[in-house]
Amino acid sequence: MIKYDICETCECSHKDKVSKAKSEALDDEVIYDLADVFKVFGDSTRIKILYALFNQEMCVGDLVEALDMTQSAISHQLRVLRQNDLVKFRKEGKAVIYSLDDEHVSILLQQGLCHILHKNKYGE
């Protein structure tokens, strides 16, 4: 069993820290929205799509081929990503071209990847 470093009793209180944490707390609505964004990042297929779009925009057909998945699966996940403002699209003739919604999505991907790789877990 893992033993965590915790206070031995609940009598330990740092009123200044508690007060600061309470005054800087996020509104519940913001917390729920943030949790929803991270839920979207919790699916490996969506991460594959986001990473494929990291440096270039792509149409659905290109994503299907690049990720070796069905068009139905890609379209479903793109819909989820679009609904959560993580990807955007534009039409070019009959083609629908997808890209990351903004730089914040790129930063979230980069930071998540850096966190995973920083201890050479994957041979970096």
Summary of the structure (lengths in Angstrom):
residues: 124
radius of gyration: 20.1
end to end distance: 30.5
largest distance: 66.9
contacts: 267
relative contact order: 0.10
helix: 54%
strand: 11%
